[in-house]
Amino acid sequence: SGITSFVAVGIRQTNAVWVMFIFGVVALDDLQRSKTFGSDLKGPLGINLIFNFVRSLLLDLRRLLLRYWPLLLAPIAFVAFVLKNGSIVVGDHSNHQAVLHWAQLAYLAVVVAAVWGPVGRNSACHPSRLKAFLGQRLGSPKAVVVTLAATAAVAYLLHRFSLAHPFLLADNRHYTFYIWNRFLGRIPGLKEALAPVYLYCAWLLYDRLATAQSPLWCLIFLVAIALTLVPAHLLEPRYFTTAVLIAHANGPEQSNTALFVVGITSLLVNVITLYIFVFKPFEWPGGEVARFMW
């Protein structure tokens, strides 16, 4: 695990966060199985549960470190590199500054919901999911107030923290260039109007994971995706890959039909993307050949 962690961090620096995520969830699983702390780490997510987890982690830290220390080697080396380098960036620091890009979490929620597929009882489009969401979020006056407040908060974050990196605005080879310049960054109020959609996708993400994982596991996952995505200024679909894979690997089982449709859909998207890349090049004003890509 220590060797593969170094390989992962060598490929992409933010993988250090995902290595710590693995340490966090294996430590959580260890503590939940223990006779000493297990009973304190059950129940709904709240201040008391989080406090009990932190207390248990600190009280049993020595044993956990002795058992899982290989997972910490790569993150420790990464922290040392950051302190020496002054940044997590290896190359151009000026174009890779950390920001508060909260809209990244909204984009991730949509991507995860979409990749879960268009069919099956757990798909975002299934009536039972929509009914469950409306029942939970609009089922009582208190739920309505909370949902309206959450929607307003999401809309504000989208308005204030939907950022466009200069690379996004300048490079018309990428599909995200057209998503931003023709839709999100062009149509007034569109970003904010999508707040209910993002909120529903976020609810679906948590609802599915919570059926297979504990509330504390979901919290650790949320912290990991926030640390890896929110500081990223650039909107890049590849930034979502690890989080999407982890969400799918740790969610509830899907039917064979749903998995087949997801596989075929993903294959079709890749085939179309590759076809456009290979056979539909275009020229920049200077005469250089450019190709569309994600």
C-alpha positions in Angstrom: 0.0 0.0 0.0 2.9 2.4 0.7 4.5 1.8 -2.7 1.2 2.2 -4.6 0.5 5.4 -2.6 3.8 6.9 -3.8 3.0 5.9 -7.4 -0.5 7.5 -7.1 0.9 10.8 -5.6 3.7 10.8 -8.3 1.0 10.7 -11.0 -1.1 13.4 -9.4 -0.3 15.4 -6.3 -3.8 15.7 -5.0 -3.9 11.9 -4.7 -2.2 12.5 -1.3 -5.7 13.5 -0.1 -7.1 10.2 -1.4 -4.4 8.2 0.4 -5.4 10.0 3.6 -9.0 9.2 2.8 -8.1 5.5 2.6 -6.3 5.8 6.0 -9.3 7.5 7.4 -11.8 4.9 6.3 -9.7 1.9 7.3 -9.1 3.5 10.7 -12.8 4.1 11.0 -13.6 0.5 10.1 -11.0 -0.6 12.6 -12.5 1.5 15.4 -16.1 0.5 14.5 -15.1 -3.2 14.9 -13.4 -2.7 18.2 -15.3 -3.5 21.5 -14.0 -0.4 23.1 -15.1 2.3 20.7 -17.6 0.5 18.3 -20.7 1.4 20.2 -19.8 5.1 20.2 -19.5 5.3 16.5 -23.0 4.3 15.5 -26.1 6.5 14.8 -27.0 9.5 12.7 -24.4 12.0 11.7 -24.1 14.9 14.2 -21.8 16.7 16.5 -21.7 13.9 19.1 -20.9 11.3 16.5 -18.1 13.4 15.1 -16.7 14.1 18.5 -16.8 10.4 19.4 -14.9 9.6 16.3 -12.2 12.2 16.9 -11.9 11.1 20.5 -11.6 7.4 19.6 -9.1 8.2 16.9 -6.8 10.1 19.3 -7.1 7.6 22.1 -6.3 4.7 19.8 -3.9 6.6 17.6 -0.7 4.7 18.5 -2.2 1.3 17.7 -3.7 2.6 14.4 -0.3 4.2 13.4 1.5 0.9 14.1 -1.0 -1.0 12.0 -1.5 1.4 9.1 1.7 3.4 9.0 2.6 2.5 5.3 -0.4 4.6 4.2 1.1 7.7 5.8 4.5 7.6 4.1 3.4 9.2 0.8 1.3 12.0 2.4 4.2 12.8 4.8 6.6 13.0 1.9 4.1 15.1 0.0 3.8 17.6 2.9 7.6 17.9 3.0 7.6 18.6 -0.7 5.0 21.3 -0.4 6.9 23.0 2.5 10.1 22.9 0.5 8.5 23.9 -2.9 6.1 26.5 -1.5 3.2 25.0 -3.4 1.7 21.7 -4.5 2.4 22.7 -8.1 5.5 21.3 -9.8 5.5 23.6 -12.8 3.9 27.0 -13.4 2.7 28.3 -10.0 1.1 31.5 -11.4 -1.6 29.6 -13.3 -2.3 27.0 -10.6 -3.2 29.1 -7.6 -5.5 27.6 -5.0 -9.0 29.2 -4.9 -12.4 28.7 -3.4 -14.3 27.0 -6.3 -17.3 25.7 -4.5 -19.2 25.1 -7.8 -16.9 22.1 -8.4 -18.9 20.1 -5.8 -22.0 20.8 -7.7 -20.4 19.7 -11.0 -19.2 16.5 -9.3 -22.7 15.7 -8.0 -24.1 15.9 -11.5 -21.4 13.8 -13.0 -21.8 11.0 -10.4 -25.6 11.0 -10.8 -25.2 10.8 -14.6 -22.6 8.1 -14.6 -24.9 6.0 -12.3 -27.0 5.6 -15.4 -30.4 6.4 -16.9 -32.1 3.1 -15.9 -32.8 1.2 -12.6 -34.4 2.1 -9.4 -31.3 4.0 -8.2 -30.9 6.1 -11.3 -31.4 9.9 -11.1 -34.3 9.7 -13.6 -36.3 7.0 -11.8 -39.6 8.3 -10.5 -39.1 6.5 -7.1 -35.9 8.5 -6.5 -37.7 11.8 -7.4 -40.6 10.8 -5.2 -38.3 10.0 -2.3 -36.4 13.3 -2.6 -39.6 15.3 -2.7 -41.0 13.3 0.2 -37.9 14.0 2.4 -37.3 17.5 1.4 -40.8 18.8 1.1 -42.7 16.4 3.4 -43.1 18.8 6.3 -43.0 22.6 6.9 -39.6 22.3 8.6 -38.3 20.2 5.6 -39.6 22.9 3.2 -37.8 25.7 5.1 -34.6 23.7 5.2 -34.8 22.9 1.5 -35.5 26.5 0.5 -32.6 27.6 2.7 -30.3 25.0 1.2 -31.3 25.9 -2.3 -30.7 29.6 -1.6 -27.3 28.8 -0.2 -26.3 26.6 -3.2 -27.5 29.4 -5.6 -25.4 31.9 -3.7 -22.3 29.7 -3.8 -22.9 29.1 -7.6 -23.2 32.9 -8.1 -20.2 33.8 -6.1 -17.9 30.8 -6.6 -18.4 29.6 -10.2 -15.0 30.5 -11.5 -13.6 30.5 -15.0 -9.9 29.9 -15.3 -8.1 31.8 -18.1 -7.2 28.5 -19.7 -11.0 27.6 -19.8 -11.8 30.8 -21.6 -8.8 30.6 -24.0 -8.6 27.0 -25.2 -11.5 26.1 -27.6 -10.3 22.5 -28.1 -12.0 21.5 -24.9 -15.7 20.7 -24.5 -15.8 22.6 -21.2 -14.9 25.7 -23.2 -18.2 25.5 -25.0 -20.2 24.5 -21.9 -19.0 27.6 -20.2 -19.0 30.1 -23.1 -22.3 29.1 -24.6 -24.2 28.2 -21.4 -23.0 28.7 -17.9 -20.9 31.8 -18.5 -23.2 33.3 -21.1 -26.8 33.0 -20.0 -27.6 35.3 -17.1 -29.0 33.4 -14.1 -28.5 29.9 -15.5 -25.9 28.9 -13.0 -28.1 29.9 -10.1 -31.3 28.4 -11.7 -29.6 25.0 -11.7 -29.3 25.0 -7.9 -32.3 22.6 -7.4 -30.8 20.2 -9.9 -27.4 20.2 -8.1 -29.2 19.9 -4.7 -31.1 16.8 -6.0 -27.9 15.2 -7.4 -26.1 15.8 -4.1 -29.0 14.3 -2.2 -28.9 11.3 -4.5 -25.2 10.9 -4.0 -25.5 10.9 -0.2 -28.6 8.8 -0.2 -27.0 6.0 -2.2 -23.7 6.0 -0.3 -25.5 6.1 3.0 -27.3 2.8 2.2 -24.0 1.1 1.9 -21.7 3.1 4.2 -21.8 4.6 7.6 -22.5 8.4 8.1 -18.8 8.9 9.2 -17.6 7.2 6.0 -19.7 9.6 4.0 -18.3 12.5 6.0 -14.7 11.5 5.3 -15.5 11.1 1.6 -17.1 14.6 1.6 -14.0 16.1 3.2 -11.8 14.4 0.7 -13.7 15.6 -2.4 -13.8 19.1 -1.0 -10.0 19.2 -0.4 -9.3 17.9 -3.9 -11.8 19.9 -5.9 -12.7 23.2 -4.2 -9.1 24.6 -4.5 -9.0 23.8 -8.2 -9.6 26.8 -10.4 -9.8 25.0 -13.7 -12.9 23.0 -14.7 -11.6 19.7 -15.9 -13.7 16.5 -16.0 -10.6 14.4 -15.2 -10.5 16.0 -11.8 -13.7 14.1 -10.9 -12.4 10.6 -11.9 -11.2 9.4 -8.6 -14.3 10.6 -6.7 -16.6 9.1 -9.2 -14.9 5.7 -9.1 -14.8 5.6 -5.3 -18.5 6.6 -5.2 -19.4 3.8 -7.5 -17.2 1.2 -5.9 -18.6 1.9 -2.5 -22.3 2.4 -3.4 -25.0 -0.2 -3.3 -25.1 -3.0 -5.8 -26.7 -2.1 -9.2 -28.7 -4.5 -11.3 -27.0 -6.2 -14.3 -29.3 -4.2 -16.6 -28.2 -0.9 -15.1 -24.5 -1.8 -15.3 -24.9 -2.9 -18.9 -26.6 0.3 -19.9 -24.0 2.4 -18.0 -21.2 0.4 -19.7 -22.7 0.8 -23.2 -23.4 4.5 -22.6 -19.8 5.2 -21.4 -18.4 3.2 -24.3 -20.5 5.2 -26.8 -19.4 8.5 -25.3 -15.8 7.4 -25.6 -16.2 6.2 -29.2 -17.9 9.5 -30.2 -15.2 11.5 -28.5 -12.4 9.5 -30.1 -14.1 9.8 -33.5 -14.4 13.6 -33.3 -10.8 13.8 -32.0 -9.4 11.8 -34.9 -11.7 12.7 -37.8 -13.0 16.2 -37.0 -9.9 18.5 -36.6 -10.1 22.2 -37.1 -7.7 25.0 -37.8 -6.7 27.8 -35.5 -6.3 31.3 -37.0 -2.5 30.7 -37.2 -3.0 27.6 -39.3 -2.3 25.1 -36.6 -4.4 21.9 -36.5 -6.4 21.6 -33.3 -8.6 18.7 -32.1 -11.6 18.5 -29.8 -11.1 16.8 -26.5 -12.3 16.7 -22.9 
